[in-house]
Amino acid sequence: MKVKYDKEVDILYITFSNKNIIESDEPKPCIIIDYAKDNSIVGIEILNASKKFSNPAKVEYEVA
């Protein structure tokens, strides 16, 4: 998994796999989910991230 925040365009992208994206869906405004051919989620894109998170560049990782 990879998390990338691009402050130039204010987009937070979470990548789950390197599979080719064949379909994208926007279930809620500014949230885009990318899918592979097998319907697995390739990534999630959050537009206007700085308006949704206080610090979109900060990532916390936890293993339970």
PDBQT receptor file of N, H, CA, C and O in Angstrom, charges set to zero:
ATOM      1  N   MET A   1       0.854  -1.163   0.000  1.00  0.00    +0.000 N 
ATOM      2  CA  MET A   1       0.000   0.000   0.000  1.00  0.00    +0.000 C 
ATOM      3  C   MET A   1       0.903   1.229   0.000  1.00  0.00    +0.000 C 
ATOM      4  O   MET A   1       1.954   1.254   0.641  1.00  0.00    +0.000 OA
ATOM      5  N   LYS A   2       0.459   2.254  -0.742  1.00  0.00    +0.000 N 
ATOM      6  H   LYS A   2      -0.395   2.234  -1.262  1.00  0.00    +0.000 HD
ATOM      7  CA  LYS A   2       1.217   3.488  -0.838  1.00  0.00    +0.000 C 
ATOM      8  C   LYS A   2       0.261   4.657  -0.685  1.00  0.00    +0.000 C 
ATOM      9  O   LYS A   2      -0.840   4.640  -1.234  1.00  0.00    +0.000 OA
ATOM     10  N   VAL A   3       0.679   5.678   0.063  1.00  0.00    +0.000 N 
ATOM     11  H   VAL A   3       1.574   5.692   0.510  1.00  0.00    +0.000 HD
ATOM     12  CA  VAL A   3      -0.126   6.878   0.260  1.00  0.00    +0.000 C 
ATOM     13  C   VAL A   3       0.660   8.057  -0.283  1.00  0.00    +0.000 C 
ATOM     14  O   VAL A   3       1.828   8.247   0.058  1.00  0.00    +0.000 OA
ATOM     15  N   LYS A   4       0.013   8.849  -1.133  1.00  0.00    +0.000 N 
ATOM     16  H   LYS A   4      -0.936   8.694  -1.410  1.00  0.00    +0.000 HD
ATOM     17  CA  LYS A   4       0.674  10.007  -1.723  1.00  0.00    +0.000 C 
ATOM     18  C   LYS A   4      -0.244  11.220  -1.617  1.00  0.00    +0.000 C 
ATOM     19  O   LYS A   4      -1.424  11.152  -1.961  1.00  0.00    +0.000 OA
ATOM     20  N   TYR A   5       0.314  12.329  -1.137  1.00  0.00    +0.000 N 
ATOM     21  H   TYR A   5       1.272  12.384  -0.857  1.00  0.00    +0.000 HD
ATOM     22  CA  TYR A   5      -0.435  13.585  -1.104  1.00  0.00    +0.000 C 
ATOM     23  C   TYR A   5       0.259  14.565  -2.036  1.00  0.00    +0.000 C 
ATOM     24  O   TYR A   5       1.447  14.846  -1.875  1.00  0.00    +0.000 OA
ATOM     25  N   ASP A   6      -0.473  15.080  -2.999  1.00  0.00    +0.000 N 
ATOM     26  H   ASP A   6      -1.437  14.852  -3.130  1.00  0.00    +0.000 HD
ATOM     27  CA  ASP A   6       0.046  16.062  -3.945  1.00  0.00    +0.000 C 
ATOM     28  C   ASP A   6      -0.549  17.416  -3.587  1.00  0.00    +0.000 C 
ATOM     29  O   ASP A   6      -1.704  17.699  -3.907  1.00  0.00    +0.000 OA
ATOM     30  N   LYS A   7       0.246  18.254  -2.921  1.00  0.00    +0.000 N 
ATOM     31  H   LYS A   7       1.185  18.024  -2.662  1.00  0.00    +0.000 HD
ATOM     32  CA  LYS A   7      -0.286  19.531  -2.453  1.00  0.00    +0.000 C 
ATOM     33  C   LYS A   7      -0.532  20.518  -3.591  1.00  0.00    +0.000 C 
ATOM     34  O   LYS A   7      -1.312  21.457  -3.432  1.00  0.00    +0.000 OA
ATOM     35  N   GLU A   8       0.122  20.319  -4.736  1.00  0.00    +0.000 N 
ATOM     36  H   GLU A   8       0.755  19.556  -4.865  1.00  0.00    +0.000 HD
ATOM     37  CA  GLU A   8      -0.104  21.199  -5.886  1.00  0.00    +0.000 C 
ATOM     38  C   GLU A   8      -1.555  21.140  -6.359  1.00  0.00    +0.000 C 
ATOM     39  O   GLU A   8      -2.142  22.158  -6.728  1.00  0.00    +0.000 OA
ATOM     40  N   VAL A   9      -2.122  19.939  -6.343  1.00  0.00    +0.000 N 
ATOM     41  H   VAL A   9      -1.646  19.112  -6.043  1.00  0.00    +0.000 HD
ATOM     42  CA  VAL A   9      -3.514  19.758  -6.796  1.00  0.00    +0.000 C 
ATOM     43  C   VAL A   9      -4.441  19.367  -5.648  1.00  0.00    +0.000 C 
ATOM     44  O   VAL A   9      -5.638  19.164  -5.853  1.00  0.00    +0.000 OA
ATOM     45  N   ASP A  10      -3.881  19.261  -4.430  1.00  0.00    +0.000 N 
ATOM     46  H   ASP A  10      -2.909  19.426  -4.263  1.00  0.00    +0.000 HD
ATOM     47  CA  ASP A  10      -4.634  18.957  -3.211  1.00  0.00    +0.000 C 
ATOM     48  C   ASP A  10      -5.397  17.631  -3.308  1.00  0.00    +0.000 C 
ATOM     49  O   ASP A  10      -6.591  17.554  -3.020  1.00  0.00    +0.000 OA
ATOM     50  N   ILE A  11      -4.665  16.592  -3.724  1.00  0.00    +0.000 N 
ATOM     51  H   ILE A  11      -3.695  16.654  -3.959  1.00  0.00    +0.000 HD
ATOM     52  CA  ILE A  11      -5.247  15.255  -3.870  1.00  0.00    +0.000 C 
ATOM     53  C   ILE A  11      -4.464  14.262  -3.015  1.00  0.00    +0.000 C 
ATOM     54  O   ILE A  11      -3.234  14.225  -3.048  1.00  0.00    +0.000 OA
ATOM     55  N   LEU A  12      -5.199  13.465  -2.256  1.00  0.00    +0.000 N 
ATOM     56  H   LEU A  12      -6.198  13.496  -2.229  1.00  0.00    +0.000 HD
ATOM     57  CA  LEU A  12      -4.630  12.366  -1.486  1.00  0.00    +0.000 C 
ATOM     58  C   LEU A  12      -4.991  11.079  -2.216  1.00  0.00    +0.000 C 
ATOM     59  O   LEU A  12      -6.166  10.826  -2.483  1.00  0.00    +0.000 OA
ATOM     60  N   TYR A  13      -3.991  10.266  -2.542  1.00  0.00    +0.000 N 
ATOM     61  H   TYR A  13      -3.036  10.472  -2.325  1.00  0.00    +0.000 HD
ATOM     62  CA  TYR A  13      -4.247   9.019  -3.261  1.00  0.00    +0.000 C 
ATOM     63  C   TYR A  13      -3.666   7.854  -2.480  1.00  0.00    +0.000 C 
ATOM     64  O   TYR A  13      -2.494   7.861  -2.105  1.00  0.00    +0.000 OA
ATOM     65  N   ILE A  14      -4.501   6.856  -2.241  1.00  0.00    +0.000 N 
ATOM     66  H   ILE A  14      -5.453   6.850  -2.546  1.00  0.00    +0.000 HD
ATOM     67  CA  ILE A  14      -4.086   5.638  -1.554  1.00  0.00    +0.000 C 
ATOM     68  C   ILE A  14      -4.108   4.515  -2.582  1.00  0.00    +0.000 C 
ATOM     69  O   ILE A  14      -5.155   4.205  -3.151  1.00  0.00    +0.000 OA
ATOM     70  N   THR A  15      -2.953   3.912  -2.817  1.00  0.00    +0.000 N 
ATOM     71  H   THR A  15      -2.103   4.165  -2.355  1.00  0.00    +0.000 HD
ATOM     72  CA  THR A  15      -2.826   2.839  -3.796  1.00  0.00    +0.000 C 
ATOM     73  C   THR A  15      -2.741   1.500  -3.070  1.00  0.00    +0.000 C 
ATOM     74  O   THR A  15      -1.939   1.333  -2.150  1.00  0.00    +0.000 OA
ATOM     75  N   PHE A  16      -3.568   0.553  -3.487  1.00  0.00    +0.000 N 
ATOM     76  H   PHE A  16      -4.219   0.689  -4.234  1.00  0.00    +0.000 HD
ATOM     77  CA  PHE A  16      -3.578  -0.780  -2.887  1.00  0.00    +0.000 C 
ATOM     78  C   PHE A  16      -2.891  -1.825  -3.752  1.00  0.00    +0.000 C 
ATOM     79  O   PHE A  16      -2.391  -2.826  -3.240  1.00  0.00    +0.000 OA
ATOM     80  N   SER A  17      -2.865  -1.597  -5.067  1.00  0.00    +0.000 N 
ATOM     81  H   SER A  17      -3.272  -0.783  -5.482  1.00  0.00    +0.000 HD
ATOM     82  CA  SER A  17      -2.211  -2.557  -5.967  1.00  0.00    +0.000 C 
ATOM     83  C   SER A  17      -1.746  -1.840  -7.226  1.00  0.00    +0.000 C 
ATOM     84  O   SER A  17      -2.106  -0.689  -7.474  1.00  0.00    +0.000 OA
ATOM     85  N   ASN A  18      -0.942  -2.540  -8.012  1.00  0.00    +0.000 N 
ATOM     86  H   ASN A  18      -0.649  -3.475  -7.811  1.00  0.00    +0.000 HD
ATOM     87  CA  ASN A  18      -0.446  -1.991  -9.277  1.00  0.00    +0.000 C 
ATOM     88  C   ASN A  18      -1.241  -2.494 -10.472  1.00  0.00    +0.000 C 
ATOM     89  O   ASN A  18      -0.803  -2.355 -11.614  1.00  0.00    +0.000 OA
ATOM     90  N   LYS A  19      -2.405  -3.077 -10.216  1.00  0.00    +0.000 N 
ATOM     91  H   LYS A  19      -2.760  -3.190  -9.288  1.00  0.00    +0.000 HD
ATOM     92  CA  LYS A  19      -3.231  -3.576 -11.306  1.00  0.00    +0.000 C 
ATOM     93  C   LYS A  19      -3.717  -2.416 -12.170  1.00  0.00    +0.000 C 
ATOM     94  O   LYS A  19      -3.799  -1.278 -11.705  1.00  0.00    +0.000 OA
ATOM     95  N   ASN A  20      -4.036  -2.707 -13.415  1.00  0.00    +0.000 N 
ATOM     96  H   ASN A  20      -3.970  -3.631 -13.792  1.00  0.00    +0.000 HD
ATOM     97  CA  ASN A  20      -4.563  -1.687 -14.319  1.00  0.00    +0.000 C 
ATOM     98  C   ASN A  20      -5.961  -1.269 -13.882  1.00  0.00    +0.000 C 
ATOM     99  O   ASN A  20      -6.788  -2.103 -13.515  1.00  0.00    +0.000 OA
ATOM    100  N   ILE A  21      -6.204   0.017 -13.927  1.00  0.00    +0.000 N 
ATOM    101  H   ILE A  21      -5.531   0.694 -14.224  1.00  0.00    +0.000 HD
ATOM    102  CA  ILE A  21      -7.530   0.553 -13.594  1.00  0.00    +0.000 C 
ATOM    103  C   ILE A  21      -8.419   0.444 -14.825  1.00  0.00    +0.000 C 
ATOM    104  O   ILE A  21      -8.072   0.926 -15.903  1.00  0.00    +0.000 OA
ATOM    105  N   ILE A  22      -9.571  -0.198 -14.646  1.00  0.00    +0.000 N 
ATOM    106  H   ILE A  22      -9.853  -0.589 -13.770  1.00  0.00    +0.000 HD
ATOM    107  CA  ILE A  22     -10.490  -0.294 -15.788  1.00  0.00    +0.000 C 
ATOM    108  C   ILE A  22     -11.782   0.481 -15.547  1.00  0.00    +0.000 C 
ATOM    109  O   ILE A  22     -12.547   0.727 -16.479  1.00  0.00    +0.000 OA
ATOM    110  N   GLU A  23     -12.023   0.864 -14.295  1.00  0.00    +0.000 N 
ATOM    111  H   GLU A  23     -11.402   0.664 -13.538  1.00  0.00    +0.000 HD
ATOM    112  CA  GLU A  23     -13.252   1.581 -13.972  1.00  0.00    +0.000 C 
ATOM    113  C   GLU A  23     -13.025   2.445 -12.744  1.00  0.00    +0.000 C 
ATOM    114  O   GLU A  23     -12.297   2.069 -11.825  1.00  0.00    +0.000 OA
ATOM    115  N   SER A  24     -13.661   3.611 -12.746  1.00  0.00    +0.000 N 
ATOM    116  H   SER A  24     -14.251   3.916 -13.492  1.00  0.00    +0.000 HD
ATOM    117  CA  SER A  24     -13.622   4.499 -11.586  1.00  0.00    +0.000 C 
ATOM    118  C   SER A  24     -15.040   4.890 -11.232  1.00  0.00    +0.000 C 
ATOM    119  O   SER A  24     -15.893   5.036 -12.106  1.00  0.00    +0.000 OA
ATOM    120  N   ASP A  25     -15.284   5.056  -9.953  1.00  0.00    +0.000 N 
ATOM    121  H   ASP A  25     -14.591   4.937  -9.243  1.00  0.00    +0.000 HD
ATOM    122  CA  ASP A  25     -16.616   5.411  -9.465  1.00  0.00    +0.000 C 
ATOM    123  C   ASP A  25     -16.460   6.538  -8.450  1.00  0.00    +0.000 C 
ATOM    124  O   ASP A  25     -15.480   6.579  -7.706  1.00  0.00    +0.000 OA
ATOM    125  N   GLU A  26     -17.422   7.445  -8.423  1.00  0.00    +0.000 N 
ATOM    126  H   GLU A  26     -18.218   7.411  -9.028  1.00  0.00    +0.000 HD
ATOM    127  CA  GLU A  26     -17.419   8.545  -7.456  1.00  0.00    +0.000 C 
ATOM    128  C   GLU A  26     -18.659   8.401  -6.577  1.00  0.00    +0.000 C 
ATOM    129  O   GLU A  26     -19.681   9.039  -6.830  1.00  0.00    +0.000 OA
ATOM    130  N   PRO A  27     -18.565   7.547  -5.525  1.00  0.00    +0.000 N 
ATOM    131  CA  PRO A  27     -19.741   7.278  -4.687  1.00  0.00    +0.000 C 
ATOM    132  C   PRO A  27     -20.211   8.494  -3.892  1.00  0.00    +0.000 C 
ATOM    133  O   PRO A  27     -21.390   8.597  -3.553  1.00  0.00    +0.000 OA
ATOM    134  N   LYS A  28     -19.309   9.396  -3.598  1.00  0.00    +0.000 N 
ATOM    135  H   LYS A  28     -18.352   9.311  -3.873  1.00  0.00    +0.000 HD
ATOM    136  CA  LYS A  28     -19.617  10.654  -2.906  1.00  0.00    +0.000 C 
ATOM    137  C   LYS A  28     -18.785  11.737  -3.576  1.00  0.00    +0.000 C 
ATOM    138  O   LYS A  28     -17.744  11.442  -4.161  1.00  0.00    +0.000 OA
ATOM    139  N   PRO A  29     -19.227  12.980  -3.500  1.00  0.00    +0.000 N 
ATOM    140  CA  PRO A  29     -18.443  14.050  -4.132  1.00  0.00    +0.000 C 
ATOM    141  C   PRO A  29     -16.995  14.076  -3.623  1.00  0.00    +0.000 C 
ATOM    142  O   PRO A  29     -16.747  14.019  -2.419  1.00  0.00    +0.000 OA
ATOM    143  N   CYS A  30     -16.068  14.162  -4.545  1.00  0.00    +0.000 N 
ATOM    144  H   CYS A  30     -16.270  14.209  -5.523  1.00  0.00    +0.000 HD
ATOM    145  CA  CYS A  30     -14.628  14.282  -4.269  1.00  0.00    +0.000 C 
ATOM    146  C   CYS A  30     -13.976  12.996  -3.773  1.00  0.00    +0.000 C 
ATOM    147  O   CYS A  30     -12.822  13.032  -3.347  1.00  0.00    +0.000 OA
ATOM    148  N   ILE A  31     -14.670  11.867  -3.813  1.00  0.00    +0.000 N 
ATOM    149  H   ILE A  31     -15.608  11.838  -4.160  1.00  0.00    +0.000 HD
ATOM    150  CA  ILE A  31     -14.108  10.565  -3.462  1.00  0.00    +0.000 C 
ATOM    151  C   ILE A  31     -14.216   9.675  -4.694  1.00  0.00    +0.000 C 
ATOM    152  O   ILE A  31     -15.315   9.373  -5.159  1.00  0.00    +0.000 OA
ATOM    153  N   ILE A  32     -13.065   9.256  -5.218  1.00  0.00    +0.000 N 
ATOM    154  H   ILE A  32     -12.172   9.501  -4.840  1.00  0.00    +0.000 HD
ATOM    155  CA  ILE A  32     -13.049   8.426  -6.421  1.00  0.00    +0.000 C 
ATOM    156  C   ILE A  32     -12.394   7.095  -6.074  1.00  0.00    +0.000 C 
ATOM    157  O   ILE A  32     -11.304   7.053  -5.505  1.00  0.00    +0.000 OA
ATOM    158  N   ILE A  33     -13.073   6.019  -6.424  1.00  0.00    +0.000 N 
ATOM    159  H   ILE A  33     -13.959   6.054  -6.886  1.00  0.00    +0.000 HD
ATOM    160  CA  ILE A  33     -12.550   4.672  -6.185  1.00  0.00    +0.000 C 
ATOM    161  C   ILE A  33     -12.227   4.053  -7.539  1.00  0.00    +0.000 C 
ATOM    162  O   ILE A  33     -13.072   4.009  -8.433  1.00  0.00    +0.000 OA
ATOM    163  N   ASP A  34     -10.996   3.576  -7.677  1.00  0.00    +0.000 N 
ATOM    164  H   ASP A  34     -10.309   3.612  -6.951  1.00  0.00    +0.000 HD
ATOM    165  CA  ASP A  34     -10.543   2.946  -8.919  1.00  0.00    +0.000 C 
ATOM    166  C   ASP A  34     -10.560   1.431  -8.750  1.00  0.00    +0.000 C 
ATOM    167  O   ASP A  34     -10.120   0.898  -7.732  1.00  0.00    +0.000 OA
ATOM    168  N   TYR A  35     -11.081   0.747  -9.775  1.00  0.00    +0.000 N 
ATOM    169  H   TYR A  35     -11.439   1.180 -10.602  1.00  0.00    +0.000 HD
ATOM    170  CA  TYR A  35     -11.225  -0.713  -9.736  1.00  0.00    +0.000 C 
ATOM    171  C   TYR A  35     -10.430  -1.386 -10.850  1.00  0.00    +0.000 C 
ATOM    172  O   TYR A  35     -10.238  -0.820 -11.926  1.00  0.00    +0.000 OA
ATOM    173  N   ALA A  36      -9.972  -2.602 -10.573  1.00  0.00    +0.000 N 
ATOM    174  H   ALA A  36     -10.128  -3.062  -9.698  1.00  0.00    +0.000 HD
ATOM    175  CA  ALA A  36      -9.313  -3.448 -11.563  1.00  0.00    +0.000 C 
ATOM    176  C   ALA A  36     -10.360  -4.316 -12.255  1.00  0.00    +0.000 C 
ATOM    177  O   ALA A  36     -11.538  -4.284 -11.899  1.00  0.00    +0.000 OA
ATOM    178  N   LYS A  37      -9.927  -5.079 -13.235  1.00  0.00    +0.000 N 
ATOM    179  H   LYS A  37      -8.970  -5.105 -13.524  1.00  0.00    +0.000 HD
ATOM    180  CA  LYS A  37     -10.820  -5.958 -14.000  1.00  0.00    +0.000 C 
ATOM    181  C   LYS A  37     -11.539  -6.966 -13.102  1.00  0.00    +0.000 C 
ATOM    182  O   LYS A  37     -12.685  -7.327 -13.367  1.00  0.00    +0.000 OA
ATOM    183  N   ASP A  38     -10.866  -7.422 -12.036  1.00  0.00    +0.000 N 
ATOM    184  H   ASP A  38      -9.935  -7.129 -11.820  1.00  0.00    +0.000 HD
ATOM    185  CA  ASP A  38     -11.462  -8.409 -11.133  1.00  0.00    +0.000 C 
ATOM    186  C   ASP A  38     -12.311  -7.769 -10.022  1.00  0.00    +0.000 C 
ATOM    187  O   ASP A  38     -12.668  -8.430  -9.046  1.00  0.00    +0.000 OA
ATOM    188  N   ASN A  39     -12.630  -6.473 -10.183  1.00  0.00    +0.000 N 
ATOM    189  H   ASN A  39     -12.341  -5.936 -10.975  1.00  0.00    +0.000 HD
ATOM    190  CA  ASN A  39     -13.431  -5.687  -9.231  1.00  0.00    +0.000 C 
ATOM    191  C   ASN A  39     -12.719  -5.389  -7.917  1.00  0.00    +0.000 C 
ATOM    192  O   ASN A  39     -13.341  -4.862  -6.995  1.00  0.00    +0.000 OA
ATOM    193  N   SER A  40     -11.432  -5.712  -7.805  1.00  0.00    +0.000 N 
ATOM    194  H   SER A  40     -10.926  -6.141  -8.554  1.00  0.00    +0.000 HD
ATOM    195  CA  SER A  40     -10.694  -5.333  -6.602  1.00  0.00    +0.000 C 
ATOM    196  C   SER A  40     -10.403  -3.832  -6.660  1.00  0.00    +0.000 C 
ATOM    197  O   SER A  40     -10.322  -3.247  -7.740  1.00  0.00    +0.000 OA
ATOM    198  N   ILE A  41     -10.249  -3.227  -5.499  1.00  0.00    +0.000 N 
ATOM    199  H   ILE A  41     -10.315  -3.702  -4.622  1.00  0.00    +0.000 HD
ATOM    200  CA  ILE A  41      -9.970  -1.797  -5.432  1.00  0.00    +0.000 C 
ATOM    201  C   ILE A  41      -8.481  -1.568  -5.649  1.00  0.00    +0.000 C 
ATOM    202  O   ILE A  41      -7.646  -2.106  -4.922  1.00  0.00    +0.000 OA
ATOM    203  N   VAL A  42      -8.159  -0.765  -6.654  1.00  0.00    +0.000 N 
ATOM    204  H   VAL A  42      -8.838  -0.328  -7.244  1.00  0.00    +0.000 HD
ATOM    205  CA  VAL A  42      -6.777  -0.421  -6.961  1.00  0.00    +0.000 C 
ATOM    206  C   VAL A  42      -6.345   0.773  -6.119  1.00  0.00    +0.000 C 
ATOM    207  O   VAL A  42      -5.218   0.818  -5.626  1.00  0.00    +0.000 OA
ATOM    208  N   GLY A  43      -7.251   1.746  -5.957  1.00  0.00    +0.000 N 
ATOM    209  H   GLY A  43      -8.166   1.709  -6.358  1.00  0.00    +0.000 HD
ATOM    210  CA  GLY A  43      -6.897   2.923  -5.182  1.00  0.00    +0.000 C 
ATOM    211  C   GLY A  43      -8.095   3.793  -4.863  1.00  0.00    +0.000 C 
ATOM    212  O   GLY A  43      -9.182   3.623  -5.417  1.00  0.00    +0.000 OA
ATOM    213  N   ILE A  44      -7.868   4.719  -3.966  1.00  0.00    +0.000 N 
ATOM    214  H   ILE A  44      -6.986   4.857  -3.516  1.00  0.00    +0.000 HD
ATOM    215  CA  ILE A  44      -8.892   5.691  -3.580  1.00  0.00    +0.000 C 
ATOM    216  C   ILE A  44      -8.270   7.071  -3.692  1.00  0.00    +0.000 C 
ATOM    217  O   ILE A  44      -7.191   7.323  -3.156  1.00  0.00    +0.000 OA
ATOM    218  N   GLU A  45      -8.956   7.959  -4.391  1.00  0.00    +0.000 N 
ATOM    219  H   GLU A  45      -9.832   7.754  -4.827  1.00  0.00    +0.000 HD
ATOM    220  CA  GLU A  45      -8.494   9.320  -4.597  1.00  0.00    +0.000 C 
ATOM    221  C   GLU A  45      -9.427  10.271  -3.856  1.00  0.00    +0.000 C 
ATOM    222  O   GLU A  45     -10.647  10.195  -4.005  1.00  0.00    +0.000 OA
ATOM    223  N   ILE A  46      -8.854  11.161  -3.061  1.00  0.00    +0.000 N 
ATOM    224  H   ILE A  46      -7.863  11.223  -2.939  1.00  0.00    +0.000 HD
ATOM    225  CA  ILE A  46      -9.646  12.130  -2.308  1.00  0.00    +0.000 C 
ATOM    226  C   ILE A  46      -9.271  13.524  -2.801  1.00  0.00    +0.000 C 
ATOM    227  O   ILE A  46      -8.158  13.998  -2.576  1.00  0.00    +0.000 OA
ATOM    228  N   LEU A  47     -10.220  14.169  -3.476  1.00  0.00    +0.000 N 
ATOM    229  H   LEU A  47     -11.124  13.783  -3.658  1.00  0.00    +0.000 HD
ATOM    230  CA  LEU A  47      -9.999  15.506  -4.003  1.00  0.00    +0.000 C 
ATOM    231  C   LEU A  47     -10.217  16.537  -2.898  1.00  0.00    +0.000 C 
ATOM    232  O   LEU A  47     -10.958  16.285  -1.948  1.00  0.00    +0.000 OA
ATOM    233  N   ASN A  48      -9.577  17.686  -3.021  1.00  0.00    +0.000 N 
ATOM    234  H   ASN A  48      -8.975  17.891  -3.793  1.00  0.00    +0.000 HD
ATOM    235  CA  ASN A  48      -9.679  18.754  -2.015  1.00  0.00    +0.000 C 
ATOM    236  C   ASN A  48      -9.356  18.230  -0.618  1.00  0.00    +0.000 C 
ATOM    237  O   ASN A  48     -10.062  18.532   0.344  1.00  0.00    +0.000 OA
ATOM    238  N   ALA A  49      -8.303  17.457  -0.518  1.00  0.00    +0.000 N 
ATOM    239  H   ALA A  49      -7.730  17.212  -1.300  1.00  0.00    +0.000 HD
ATOM    240  CA  ALA A  49      -7.949  16.765   0.724  1.00  0.00    +0.000 C 
ATOM    241  C   ALA A  49      -7.729  17.714   1.899  1.00  0.00    +0.000 C 
ATOM    242  O   ALA A  49      -8.076  17.378   3.032  1.00  0.00    +0.000 OA
ATOM    243  N   SER A  50      -7.163  18.880   1.653  1.00  0.00    +0.000 N 
ATOM    244  H   SER A  50      -6.881  19.152   0.733  1.00  0.00    +0.000 HD
ATOM    245  CA  SER A  50      -6.886  19.799   2.765  1.00  0.00    +0.000 C 
ATOM    246  C   SER A  50      -8.166  20.365   3.376  1.00  0.00    +0.000 C 
ATOM    247  O   SER A  50      -8.144  20.887   4.490  1.00  0.00    +0.000 OA
ATOM    248  N   LYS A  51      -9.273  20.264   2.656  1.00  0.00    +0.000 N 
ATOM    249  H   LYS A  51      -9.292  19.839   1.750  1.00  0.00    +0.000 HD
ATOM    250  CA  LYS A  51     -10.556  20.716   3.194  1.00  0.00    +0.000 C 
ATOM    251  C   LYS A  51     -11.232  19.617   4.011  1.00  0.00    +0.000 C 
ATOM    252  O   LYS A  51     -12.163  19.889   4.768  1.00  0.00    +0.000 OA
ATOM    253  N   LYS A  52     -10.765  18.379   3.858  1.00  0.00    +0.000 N 
ATOM    254  H   LYS A  52     -10.008  18.158   3.243  1.00  0.00    +0.000 HD
ATOM    255  CA  LYS A  52     -11.366  17.254   4.566  1.00  0.00    +0.000 C 
ATOM    256  C   LYS A  52     -10.524  16.782   5.757  1.00  0.00    +0.000 C 
ATOM    257  O   LYS A  52     -11.052  16.185   6.695  1.00  0.00    +0.000 OA
ATOM    258  N   PHE A  53      -9.215  17.052   5.717  1.00  0.00    +0.000 N 
ATOM    259  H   PHE A  53      -8.786  17.538   4.955  1.00  0.00    +0.000 HD
ATOM    260  CA  PHE A  53      -8.293  16.627   6.768  1.00  0.00    +0.000 C 
ATOM    261  C   PHE A  53      -7.469  17.817   7.225  1.00  0.00    +0.000 C 
ATOM    262  O   PHE A  53      -7.106  18.671   6.417  1.00  0.00    +0.000 OA
ATOM    263  N   SER A  54      -7.174  17.876   8.514  1.00  0.00    +0.000 N 
ATOM    264  H   SER A  54      -7.469  17.182   9.170  1.00  0.00    +0.000 HD
ATOM    265  CA  SER A  54      -6.398  19.008   9.023  1.00  0.00    +0.000 C 
ATOM    266  C   SER A  54      -4.962  18.991   8.498  1.00  0.00    +0.000 C 
ATOM    267  O   SER A  54      -4.369  20.050   8.294  1.00  0.00    +0.000 OA
ATOM    268  N   ASN A  55      -4.400  17.807   8.280  1.00  0.00    +0.000 N 
ATOM    269  H   ASN A  55      -4.881  16.947   8.446  1.00  0.00    +0.000 HD
ATOM    270  CA  ASN A  55      -3.039  17.693   7.759  1.00  0.00    +0.000 C 
ATOM    271  C   ASN A  55      -2.961  16.468   6.840  1.00  0.00    +0.000 C 
ATOM    272  O   ASN A  55      -2.557  15.392   7.281  1.00  0.00    +0.000 OA
ATOM    273  N   PRO A  56      -3.343  16.623   5.571  1.00  0.00    +0.000 N 
ATOM    274  CA  PRO A  56      -3.369  15.461   4.671  1.00  0.00    +0.000 C 
ATOM    275  C   PRO A  56      -1.992  14.865   4.391  1.00  0.00    +0.000 C 
ATOM    276  O   PRO A  56      -1.902  13.743   3.893  1.00  0.00    +0.000 OA
ATOM    277  N   ALA A  57      -0.929  15.586   4.697  1.00  0.00    +0.000 N 
ATOM    278  H   ALA A  57      -1.002  16.498   5.102  1.00  0.00    +0.000 HD
ATOM    279  CA  ALA A  57       0.414  15.067   4.476  1.00  0.00    +0.000 C 
ATOM    280  C   ALA A  57       0.878  14.156   5.614  1.00  0.00    +0.000 C 
ATOM    281  O   ALA A  57       1.885  13.462   5.473  1.00  0.00    +0.000 OA
ATOM    282  N   LYS A  58       0.166  14.150   6.729  1.00  0.00    +0.000 N 
ATOM    283  H   LYS A  58      -0.652  14.714   6.844  1.00  0.00    +0.000 HD
ATOM    284  CA  LYS A  58       0.534  13.322   7.877  1.00  0.00    +0.000 C 
ATOM    285  C   LYS A  58      -0.143  11.963   7.783  1.00  0.00    +0.000 C 
ATOM    286  O   LYS A  58      -1.358  11.875   7.604  1.00  0.00    +0.000 OA
ATOM    287  N   VAL A  59       0.643  10.914   7.904  1.00  0.00    +0.000 N 
ATOM    288  H   VAL A  59       1.630  10.985   8.049  1.00  0.00    +0.000 HD
ATOM    289  CA  VAL A  59       0.111   9.554   7.829  1.00  0.00    +0.000 C 
ATOM    290  C   VAL A  59       0.500   8.808   9.088  1.00  0.00    +0.000 C 
ATOM    291  O   VAL A  59       1.663   8.817   9.491  1.00  0.00    +0.000 OA
ATOM    292  N   GLU A  60      -0.473   8.164   9.706  1.00  0.00    +0.000 N 
ATOM    293  H   GLU A  60      -1.418   8.157   9.379  1.00  0.00    +0.000 HD
ATOM    294  CA  GLU A  60      -0.200   7.295  10.844  1.00  0.00    +0.000 C 
ATOM    295  C   GLU A  60      -0.463   5.865  10.407  1.00  0.00    +0.000 C 
ATOM    296  O   GLU A  60      -1.438   5.587   9.709  1.00  0.00    +0.000 OA
ATOM    297  N   TYR A  61       0.403   4.971  10.818  1.00  0.00    +0.000 N 
ATOM    298  H   TYR A  61       1.195   5.197  11.385  1.00  0.00    +0.000 HD
ATOM    299  CA  TYR A  61       0.287   3.571  10.435  1.00  0.00    +0.000 C 
ATOM    300  C   TYR A  61       0.242   2.735  11.705  1.00  0.00    +0.000 C 
ATOM    301  O   TYR A  61       1.057   2.908  12.611  1.00  0.00    +0.000 OA
ATOM    302  N   GLU A  62      -0.715   1.833  11.751  1.00  0.00    +0.000 N 
ATOM    303  H   GLU A  62      -1.376   1.692  11.015  1.00  0.00    +0.000 HD
ATOM    304  CA  GLU A  62      -0.861   1.008  12.946  1.00  0.00    +0.000 C 
ATOM    305  C   GLU A  62      -1.117  -0.433  12.540  1.00  0.00    +0.000 C 
ATOM    306  O   GLU A  62      -1.896  -0.699  11.625  1.00  0.00    +0.000 OA
ATOM    307  N   VAL A  63      -0.469  -1.348  13.212  1.00  0.00    +0.000 N 
ATOM    308  H   VAL A  63       0.164  -1.132  13.955  1.00  0.00    +0.000 HD
ATOM    309  CA  VAL A  63      -0.697  -2.768  13.012  1.00  0.00    +0.000 C 
ATOM    310  C   VAL A  63      -1.313  -3.302  14.300  1.00  0.00    +0.000 C 
ATOM    311  O   VAL A  63      -0.765  -3.119  15.387  1.00  0.00    +0.000 OA
ATOM    312  N   ALA A  64      -2.442  -3.953  14.165  1.00  0.00    +0.000 N 
ATOM    313  H   ALA A  64      -2.887  -4.101  13.281  1.00  0.00    +0.000 HD
ATOM    314  CA  ALA A  64      -3.120  -4.474  15.362  1.00  0.00    +0.000 C 
ATOM    315  C   ALA A  64      -3.023  -5.984  15.415  1.00  0.00    +0.000 C 
ATOM    316  O   ALA A  64      -3.534  -6.603  16.348  1.00  0.00    +0.000 OA
TER     317      ALA A  64
